[in-house]
Amino acid sequence: MKRTIAFGSLFLVAAACGGSQPSEPATPAAPPPPAPVVTEAPAPPPAPEPTPEEKKKAEAQRALQEDRARLEAEHKTELARWTPELRAEAKSLADKAYPTGKAAITAALASKTRKPGNADRDKYRHPLQTLEFFGFKPNMTVVEFAPGAGWYTELLAPALAKKGQLMITNTDPNGPADQRSTFYGQQVKLLLDRSPELFGKVQTVIVDNKVPSLGMENKADLVLAIRELHGMQNAGTLDAWLAEFNKALKPGGVLGIVEHRAKPDADPAAAAKKGYMPEKYVIERAEEAGFHLDGMSEVNANPKDTKDYAAGVWTLPPSFALKDKEHEKYAAIGESDRMTLRFVKVKKTNLKPGEAKNTAPTAKPAQ
């Protein structure tokens, strides 16, 4: 009995010791992946400062856009003004055969067809006296160079519609949109399109101001260049345009010039940048182009003009380049002091270049 118990005890002990397997050690958890390293992209380098030329170009485009917006607004206002009654007045004005240039221009000056505000300039620009001085007649062929906003065009078009012919130069209205020359071309086209009754017989000559050419010869009785010569001087095209005017005119035809007048001793290049031209220099250039001086008038003179403004002639009305700054002062001065010169095309002779001016009679100032 003792052995059995002992054996059993031993058995029990053995069973107790070996009956259960030891558990396997736990597998350690894998460490978490390292967090991605976030690196910030380097800041882009600052944009380079615009060059003076780039700033100037950007400013020019901004001004051009402002002018386009203004032109569009003015065009809408003008279209609304052209009532059936006004169109009937325009037709009557253009259909009339005027006996003299004075009668034709007088009728146009009094017409309601003129753009509001344009008549305010008459006291400075003296259109009737100026055109009479140039010998204007209603049966002439007249070339108006660069009509601008059409201040003279609205007078000349009806005056010439019945018996004469008005030809105006214009830059291409379908040119590049970012070019100011295109804007000027569109301005003139809108003017002509607004009233076929008034402007329907006007012929437009498209020109490139950088490449002077009118494409006509011995055709015009009168060429008008009103406040345009300083721009030609600045562009280096003055002599070329004067030669074109001479070519376009019939022998004995008249070139009528009105130009902002610089001080007598002014340098032409420097004065032109301010919008002015020395009178003696203008006469010399015209004579070299084959004209002789036939008359001088002080009808557009203004002794109040001191010609020494930082912003040039555009300081004065109607531009008022300084806007509200000393506005009353410049308004009191009025528009610029202007030369008014009548030249006649010299008939062809055997003179050598540069000798044409010696054929001119002594010019006497005319009032």
C-alpha positions in Angstrom: 0.0 0.0 0.0 2.7 2.3 0.8 4.3 1.8 -2.6 1.1 2.3 -4.5 0.4 5.6 -2.7 3.9 6.6 -3.2 3.8 5.8 -6.8 0.5 7.5 -7.1 1.9 10.5 -5.4 4.8 10.5 -7.7 2.5 10.1 -10.6 0.4 12.9 -9.5 3.4 15.1 -8.9 4.7 14.3 -12.4 1.4 14.9 -13.9 1.2 18.1 -12.1 4.6 19.1 -13.3 4.3 18.1 -16.9 0.7 18.2 -17.7 0.6 21.9 -18.9 3.0 23.3 -21.6 4.6 26.6 -20.8 3.1 29.5 -22.8 5.2 31.0 -25.7 6.6 34.4 -25.0 4.5 37.2 -26.6 5.8 38.6 -29.9 6.8 42.2 -29.3 4.7 44.8 -31.4 6.4 46.3 -34.4 7.4 49.9 -33.8 5.2 52.4 -35.6 6.7 53.7 -38.9 8.5 56.9 -38.6 6.4 60.0 -39.2 7.1 61.5 -42.7 9.4 64.4 -42.6 7.6 67.4 -44.0 9.9 69.9 -45.6 8.5 73.3 -46.7 9.1 74.3 -50.3 11.4 77.3 -50.5 9.6 80.6 -50.9 9.7 81.8 -54.5 12.0 84.7 -55.0 10.4 88.1 -55.0 9.3 89.4 -58.4 11.8 91.8 -59.9 10.9 95.5 -59.7 9.4 96.7 -63.0 11.8 98.7 -65.1 11.0 102.3 -65.7 10.1 101.4 -69.3 7.7 98.7 -68.1 6.1 101.1 -65.6 5.7 103.6 -68.4 4.1 101.1 -70.7 1.7 99.9 -67.9 0.7 103.4 -67.2 0.1 104.1 -70.9 -2.1 101.0 -71.1 -4.0 102.1 -68.0 -4.6 105.6 -69.5 -5.6 104.0 -72.8 -8.2 101.9 -71.1 -9.6 104.9 -69.3 -9.8 106.8 -72.5 -11.6 103.9 -74.2 -14.2 103.9 -71.4 -14.6 107.6 -71.7 -15.0 107.4 -75.5 -17.6 104.7 -75.2 -19.6 106.7 -72.7 -19.4 109.8 -74.8 -20.5 107.9 -77.9 -23.6 106.6 -76.1 -24.5 110.1 -75.0 -24.0 111.5 -78.5 -26.1 108.7 -80.1 -28.9 109.6 -77.7 -28.6 113.2 -78.6 -29.1 112.5 -82.3 -32.9 112.7 -82.5 -34.8 112.6 -85.7 -35.2 116.3 -85.5 -31.4 116.8 -85.2 -30.8 114.5 -88.1 -33.2 116.5 -90.2 -31.3 119.7 -89.3 -28.0 118.0 -90.3 -29.4 116.9 -93.6 -30.7 120.4 -94.3 -27.3 121.9 -93.4 -25.3 119.6 -95.6 -27.8 119.8 -98.6 -27.5 123.6 -98.9 -25.4 125.2 -101.6 -23.6 128.1 -99.8 -22.5 131.1 -101.9 -19.3 131.8 -99.9 -17.0 130.1 -97.4 -18.1 132.6 -94.7 -21.8 131.8 -95.2 -21.1 128.1 -95.0 -19.0 128.2 -91.8 -21.3 130.7 -90.2 -24.2 128.3 -90.7 -22.2 125.4 -89.3 -21.1 127.4 -86.3 -24.8 128.2 -85.4 -26.0 124.6 -85.9 -27.2 122.4 -83.0 -25.4 119.5 -84.7 -22.2 120.6 -83.0 -21.1 118.5 -80.1 -22.1 120.2 -76.8 -19.2 122.2 -75.4 -17.4 122.7 -78.8 -18.8 126.2 -79.2 -17.1 127.2 -76.0 -13.8 126.9 -77.8 -14.7 129.4 -80.6 -13.5 132.4 -78.6 -10.0 130.8 -78.5 -9.9 129.1 -82.0 -11.7 131.7 -84.1 -12.7 129.2 -86.8 -14.5 131.6 -89.1 -11.6 134.2 -89.2 -9.0 131.4 -89.4 -10.7 129.7 -92.4 -11.3 133.0 -94.1 -7.6 133.8 -93.7 -6.7 130.5 -95.4 -9.1 131.4 -98.3 -11.6 128.7 -97.6 -14.4 128.3 -100.2 -17.3 125.8 -100.3 -16.3 124.3 -103.7 -12.8 123.4 -102.6 -11.2 120.0 -102.1 -9.9 120.2 -98.6 -7.6 117.8 -96.7 -7.8 118.0 -92.9 -4.8 116.3 -91.4 -5.4 114.4 -88.1 -8.9 115.7 -87.2 -8.6 114.5 -83.6 -12.1 114.6 -82.0 -13.5 116.3 -85.0 -13.7 119.9 -83.8 -13.1 121.4 -87.3 -14.6 118.4 -89.1 -18.1 119.1 -87.9 -17.7 122.6 -89.4 -16.0 121.6 -92.7 -18.1 118.6 -93.5 -21.5 120.3 -94.0 -19.8 123.4 -95.6 -18.2 121.3 -98.3 -20.9 118.6 -98.7 -22.8 120.1 -101.6 -20.1 121.6 -103.9 -16.8 120.6 -102.5 -15.0 117.6 -101.0 -13.6 117.1 -97.5 -10.9 114.5 -97.1 -9.6 113.6 -93.6 -6.6 111.5 -92.6 -7.1 108.8 -90.0 -5.1 106.1 -88.4 -6.3 102.5 -88.8 -9.3 101.9 -86.5 -8.8 98.1 -86.9 -5.2 98.2 -85.7 -3.8 96.5 -82.6 -6.0 97.2 -79.6 -3.0 98.2 -77.4 -1.9 101.0 -79.7 -3.1 104.5 -79.1 -3.1 105.1 -82.8 -5.9 102.5 -83.1 -7.9 104.4 -80.4 -7.6 107.6 -82.3 -8.7 105.9 -85.5 -11.8 104.5 -83.7 -12.6 107.9 -82.3 -12.8 109.4 -85.7 -14.7 106.5 -87.1 -17.4 106.8 -84.4 -17.7 110.5 -85.1 -18.4 109.8 -88.8 -20.7 106.9 -88.2 -22.9 108.9 -85.8 -24.3 111.1 -88.5 -24.3 110.0 -92.1 -26.5 113.1 -92.7 -23.5 115.3 -91.7 -20.5 113.3 -92.5 -21.7 110.9 -95.2 -19.7 112.5 -98.0 -16.4 112.8 -96.1 -13.6 110.7 -97.6 -11.2 109.0 -95.1 -7.5 108.5 -96.0 -5.9 105.9 -93.8 -2.3 106.9 -92.9 0.6 105.6 -90.8 2.0 108.6 -89.1 5.4 106.9 -88.9 5.5 106.5 -92.7 4.2 109.8 -94.1 2.2 109.3 -97.3 -1.1 110.8 -98.5 -1.2 108.9 -101.7 -2.4 111.8 -103.8 -0.8 114.4 -106.1 -2.1 117.8 -107.3 -5.5 117.1 -105.9 -6.2 119.5 -103.0 -6.9 123.2 -103.0 -6.3 123.5 -99.2 -4.5 121.3 -96.7 -5.1 122.1 -93.0 -2.6 121.2 -90.3 -4.2 122.4 -87.0 -1.9 122.0 -83.9 -0.2 119.0 -85.4 3.4 120.1 -86.3 4.9 119.6 -82.8 3.9 115.9 -83.0 5.6 115.6 -86.3 8.7 117.2 -84.9 8.8 114.8 -82.0 8.3 111.8 -84.3 11.0 113.1 -86.7 8.6 113.2 -89.6 8.0 117.0 -90.0 9.9 117.4 -93.3 8.4 114.2 -94.8 4.8 115.4 -94.0 5.4 118.9 -95.3 6.7 117.3 -98.5 3.5 115.1 -98.7 1.3 118.2 -98.2 3.1 119.9 -101.0 2.7 116.9 -103.3 -1.0 116.7 -102.5 -1.7 120.3 -103.3 -2.5 121.7 -106.7 0.0 124.4 -107.9 -0.9 127.5 -106.1 -2.8 125.5 -103.4 -2.7 126.6 -99.8 -1.2 125.0 -96.7 -2.9 126.4 -93.6 -1.0 125.9 -90.3 -2.1 126.7 -86.8 0.5 125.8 -84.2 1.3 126.5 -80.5 4.0 129.2 -80.7 7.2 128.8 -78.7 9.4 131.6 -77.5 11.4 133.0 -80.5 14.7 131.7 -79.2 13.4 128.2 -78.2 15.2 125.1 -79.3 12.7 123.3 -81.7 13.4 119.8 -80.3 13.0 120.9 -76.7 10.0 123.1 -77.4 8.1 120.4 -79.3 8.3 118.1 -76.3 6.3 120.7 -74.5 3.8 121.1 -77.5 5.2 124.3 -78.9 7.1 125.2 -82.0 9.2 128.3 -82.9 7.5 130.3 -85.6 10.7 131.0 -87.6 11.6 127.3 -87.6 8.2 126.4 -88.9 8.5 128.9 -91.8 12.0 127.6 -92.6 10.8 124.0 -92.8 7.8 124.8 -94.9 9.9 126.9 -97.4 12.4 124.0 -97.7 9.5 121.8 -98.6 8.5 123.9 -101.6 6.1 126.5 -100.1 6.4 130.2 -99.8 4.9 132.2 -96.9 1.9 134.1 -98.2 0.5 135.5 -95.0 0.7 135.6 -91.2 -2.2 136.3 -88.8 -2.4 137.0 -85.1 -6.0 135.9 -84.9 -5.1 133.0 -82.6 -2.5 134.9 -80.6 -2.7 134.8 -76.7 -0.2 137.0 -74.9 -1.3 135.5 -71.6 0.4 132.2 -72.4 3.8 132.2 -70.6 4.8 128.9 -72.3 6.8 127.7 -69.3 4.6 125.0 -67.8 6.1 121.8 -66.4 3.4 119.8 -68.2 3.7 121.8 -71.4 0.9 123.3 -73.4 -1.4 120.6 -72.1 -1.5 122.5 -68.8 -3.9 124.9 -70.5 -7.5 124.3 -71.5 -9.0 122.2 -72.9 -6.6 119.5 -71.6 -5.9 120.8 -68.1 -3.2 118.2 -67.5 -2.9 119.2 -63.8 -6.6 118.7 -63.3 -7.8 120.6 -60.3 -4.4 122.1 -59.4 -4.5 125.9 -60.1 -7.4 125.2 -62.4 -8.8 128.7 -62.2 -5.4 130.2 -63.0 -5.0 128.2 -66.2 -8.6 128.7 -67.2 -8.1 132.4 -67.0 -5.1 132.2 -69.3 -7.2 130.3 -71.9 -5.9 128.3 -74.8 -2.3 128.6 -76.1 -0.7 131.4 -78.0 -0.8 130.2 -81.6 0.8 131.1 -84.9 -1.5 131.1 -87.9 0.4 130.9 -91.2 -0.7 130.7 -94.8 1.7 129.0 -97.3 1.3 128.6 -101.0 2.7 125.8 -103.1 5.4 127.1 -105.4 4.9 126.3 -109.0 7.5 124.0 -110.5 10.6 125.8 -111.6 14.2 125.0 -112.4 15.3 126.1 -108.9 17.7 123.9 -107.1 16.6 122.3 -103.7 16.7 125.0 -101.0 16.1 127.9 -103.4 12.3 127.8 -103.4 12.1 130.1 -100.5 13.8 132.9 -102.4 10.7 133.1 -104.7 8.4 134.1 -101.8 7.2 137.7 -101.7 7.7 139.6 -98.4 5.0 138.3 -96.1 3.0 140.9 -94.1 1.2 140.0 -90.9 -2.5 139.8 -91.4 -5.1 140.3 -88.6 
